[in-house]
Amino acid sequence: MAALPILFTLVVMAIVVSGLYNAEMSSRAEGLRTLEESLRRAVVKNYAIEGRYPQSVAQIEENFGIYIDSRYIVHYRIVGANLFPEIMVIERSD
């Protein structure tokens, strides 16, 4: 009978830990999505203003005030003068 409260406590703790882990994973995914979406909007805005796509991520950061956290790696590649650039954001592995 004394094992039942201990078992219940362990089950509750496992559920809480699982919930925290899922929340963290969701938060990380949302951060990636938000950054990539912000970069894409800035690229489109730059094209609308200047008639060309930005040449680098540094230019996007400077002109549009986008901050790229050191947790992320941004792949940005111009594929043609009038073609939307390749943009991919990935999280650095620790």
Phi, psi and omega in degrees: 000327181289340181284336183298312177297324179293316178298316178300316179298318179295320178296315179298317179297319179297320179295318179296313180298318178298318178297318178295319178296315179297322178295319179295316179297320178295319179296319179296315180298320180293322178298317177298312182297317181296316179297314180297319178296319178296319178296316180297318178296319179296321179296316179295317179298318178299318179296320179293324182279311188258347181080012177208160179276151178302147182277341183203166175294324179301321178294321178295314179301315183292313186280333186240003175067026178278130179260128178253111180298147181293352177286347187245151171245130180250123174263121181225119183222127175284127181253349178176162185301317183246021178251140180299132182291158174283129179228125177217134179243129176231157180270136176294142175269142182270000000 
